[in-house]
Amino acid sequence: MRSVPYPSTPCAPASHGATPYAAAAYGSGQADRAAPVGRAELLSRLERVLLNRGRALLTGPPGVGKTEVAEAAADQASARGETVVWLAPQPADHAMPGAAAAALIASVPAFALEGLPGPQRDAVAVLCRESVALENGWDPIALRLAVAGVLRTLAERSPVLLVVDDAQRIDADSADLLRFALHLAPPALRVVAVETPAPYAVGGADGGGAPMPLWVASEADVLLVPPLQADEMAELLVHHRLPSRLAGRIHRASGGNPRLALAVGRSLADSRTPVHHAEALPLSGRARDVTRRMLAPASAPVRATLLLAALALRPTTALLRRAGRPTAEAELAAAERAGLISLTEDGTVAFTAGLLPSTLVHDTCWTERSRGHAALAAVADDPVEAVRHRALANDVPDEDLAAEVAVAADTARRRGNSALAAELALLAAETTPAGLGRRRLERLVDAAEEAARAARADLAMRAAADLLARDATPADRVRVRLAVLDTAGQGLTDLDEIYVHAMEDSEGEPALRAAVQLRLAVKYVLADGDPVRSRTAAVESAALAMSVGDRHTAAQALTQQARIDRVLGSPDAERTLAEARALEMTDRPLGVRNTAQILTIRHALFDDRLTEARDQLYALLPLVERRGPVEDAIELFRTLAEVEARRGQCAAALAHAGRSLALTLEAGLSPGPAWYALALAETAGGSFARAAGYARRSVRASEEEGDHVFLSRSLYALGRVQLVTGDVAGALETLRRVRDGESAQCAVDPSMLRWHEELAEALLAGDALEEAQALLADVGPVAERLGRSTVLLGCDRVYALCLAAGGKTDEAVDLLVETADRFAGHGLVLEQGRCLIALARVERRRRRRSAAQAAMQAAAAVFERAGAVPWLGLTAESPPPADPAVAPAAGSALSRLTEAELRLARLVGEGASNQEAAARLYLSVKTVEARLTRIYQKLDVRSRAQLATALNGLAAPSR
């Protein structure tokens, strides 16, 4: 958490974080920094508290980001022209009388000291060691008045924000001086104190001890800085150039503490562990050091109880007491006060950061761990947990015990606990005696495949590494390698070696080769962006599988073929999908991901048969939640979010998208697809700003993973939001990237990603009417041939806007009314409302205010019923009021300006030069000049001044 620099003055260091003692810094000026990740709401609350009360205390555990929030508040104050004074005592200052007050006085500019009376100047000189001390030390009254006078003088020049970082380190004398000064300070002086409370500050070298309060409790609001959520952690990692797919694991390991999270991330980078194999995060370097410092205050008895809790699957106070810790309650209470654990009402123990139990176990010898597992095995009331503890307490291979663990793994799988099942399956293999070679290999294969179902790449890699080091058959080697591939999620770009070895080992084995070709078919489309090659691999996989009677693989391969056929616009897509579905119904696969069943549902989504898609998804949901692999649940919730967002069921869409993201982060998979679903859900019923944020995150994650499919989807989601919020230049750039990407992937079917209508509207808004019309003319026949009726409706909406731009407003109105009704008939209420907004704007341009108002009110009613909050906000725009100052000719001609012309007119009317307007609108200067000529002609004005007068008081149409 680095301090931010403020503009330096001759009396101050350039940065309050860069001074040798980091004591204080003074400055004022402009600063521009976004809110820290996940802290925008807290920062807004802090600003409100400072405005209303003038005093705020930021508190929380070490590393949670308190200082970063204070820095952001200081940046905002500096940007407003306020004076910022930053005081940051160091550990040694706590025992040094007057140290903090001296640092404060030394940092302020000379003018704040010049007006002090003589005794006060003398007291300050003594405090700062600029004069020989008085016989009895400094004059306490004079010094109190001096510090108060300095702060008052600063506040008289401009508002002042005083930030006291690490307030618990302030020495008692300085605290007394500041308390007096702040009590007399004028309202223009606001104060933020940053404090790490006891028991985190434990005294000694860390400079802790009881903090010296700067005010009585009633004078300030206390703001707790909470840990980051998993989603916010992903954004933090992106900012620090760490893979976002690690967000879930790092969040669990760090408990949301940013300092610990970044230490974990850097340890991972230092270890050079491939991202896809990094489920077990390394306990090395900075991460281990930070975690051990967190555990250092724990006494030996507390540490012993915490170790037992770390070994247990579901630790509770009662369990630990029965397992040999009779004073568990007191020891756990001490650990809770130290911020190491949290305790629920029923006594359940949860570590605040996953690295805490990992470090406890790592730093404990095997004998002590074994003793702990044995104690837990004796008191566990669940047979699965009891077997697990008995196996972990034993380091001698035992076939009877291994068989029990294997049975426990099956039980855990039936219960739906896939993570525990994967752990137990690997434990069963590792407990199997070496003499039973074939049985051990079989269990290793089972463990790898169980790990794949649980999305546990670390366990899959452990099982694969053990098996590949032994004399295994080619079939076994292929199966474990496929399991590793299946844990990679979207990130398939760095796994070429595994594919090569799998192809080599499957030589002459049609069933194995079919399975490998199936994975290659997925890789070719996701990682390589080559659907043609993907289809070829899928066709070969299906043929090989059918030749050996492998219905399961054949169904999956035909499903992949059908998916690509749909992308390529092949009329055979539905027939191939029906073949896959028929095979699947006889094979009855355990999961739903990548099955014909889920693809059938997605085709219904693409065709806007939304009720059908929703009903089938909800029918699958109980089964998947109870028994399915985690990636099945992620796929199901993500698809549900897309369906409900399209239907205008906004609350349901947001809930399903959030669930998909939570499961994704928990499983350690790339959050790109889940962020895409959240972008769609937020666009429908949340916030356009959040939707754009999620879409941008999805873009970054998809680029990080080399995922071409979701890169196009997330760019589409971003471009759509940019368009509806008026960022035409941004929308054009983004949607053209979508067009180029889809073209490179030979995508033909316009129903799977409906970027065509969005790009056409963006082109129209950018004054490229002919290009927009050409795009609509290209996509229309394709949609007609494939029977994509609702795609044609979207094109009709934009075509109506083209008609209006060409002056054919009567035809545009008729088409928009018809299109809105047809969207309503398909149950696409958000699209219906969007048409009605377009209708209102066209009617407004025709100067038919009553009709425009009626259309906008109808749109508002549609959005309100759907809970489409951001779209409802678009209907709040009101028609521009009549302005008698506007020349009659200009007033009557204003409706003939296109939105692009009106946008340029406003920029120029506000004083922008042609060059500045060109840069703002991403146009050439020549285009600006030509467009201005048309604007002058339409408004009958001859100068920029006349243009500004003509536009005065008229609001530009909101997008």
JOVEN-V321135 format. One record per run of one state. SS is the DSSP state (@ for helix, = for strand, . for the rest). FROM is the first residue (numbers start at 1). LEN is the number of residues. If there is no record, write none. Layout:
BEGIN
ss: <SS/SS>
from: <FROM/FROM>
len: <LEN/LEN>
END
This chain:
BEGIN
ss: <./=/./=/./=/./@/./=/./@/./=/./@/./@/./@/./@/./@/./=/./@/./@/./=/./@/./@/./=/./@/./@/./@/./@/./@/./@/./=/@/./@/./=/./=/./@/./@/./@/./@/./@/./@/./@/./@/./@/./@/./@/./@/./@/./@/./@/./@/./@/./@/./@/./@/./@/./@/./@/./@/./@/./@/./@/./@/./@/./@/./@/./@/./@/.>
from: <1/5/6/15/16/24/29/40/53/55/60/66/80/83/89/91/96/99/108/111/115/118/128/140/158/160/166/167/170/172/185/189/196/204/207/217/220/221/225/230/240/244/255/258/272/275/278/285/296/300/312/316/317/323/328/338/341/344/348/352/354/363/366/380/383/393/399/416/418/432/437/454/457/469/474/487/496/506/510/527/531/548/551/569/573/588/596/607/610/628/630/648/650/668/672/686/688/706/708/725/728/745/755/766/769/787/789/806/809/826/829/846/849/867/869/875/888/897/899/910/914/922/925/940/944/952>
len: <4/1/9/1/8/5/11/13/2/5/6/14/3/6/2/5/3/9/3/4/3/10/12/18/2/6/1/3/2/13/4/7/8/3/10/3/1/4/5/10/4/11/3/14/3/3/7/11/4/12/4/1/6/5/10/3/3/4/4/2/9/3/14/3/10/6/17/2/14/5/17/3/12/5/13/9/10/4/17/4/17/3/18/4/15/8/11/3/18/2/18/2/18/4/14/2/18/2/17/3/17/10/11/3/18/2/17/3/17/3/17/3/18/2/6/13/9/2/11/4/8/3/15/4/8/8>
END
